[in-house]
Amino acid sequence: MQQEFAGQVDIIGVAGASDSVPHMEEFISTTGVGGFPHVQDLGNDVWARYEIRTQPRFAFIDDDGSVEITAALGESGLRERIAALAATDADAA
């Protein structure tokens, strides 16, 4: 999906403060999600801002700033949600 929607939506992985950088790097390598940026939220500021307390979670932020937080979606659910964001962005252009 990171390649499919490249240039249409921005995807960023955010690891919580409880995860170490080596653990985050191992996750990226093991899952093959190295095609988009990943950051470690050392102070849990991002997690707190979006009231995320458990993983996995997805925060979808539209161009107008509206936010939707969801739990795990599975591949098809995630693709549908990202496609909807890409379509909204295309409609605004």
Buried (B, 14 or more C-beta within 10 A) or exposed (E): BBEEBEEEBEBEBBBBEEBEEEEBBEBBEEEEBEEBEBEBBEEBEBBEEBEBEEEEBBBBBBEEEEEEEEEEBEEEEBBEBBBEBBEEBEEEE
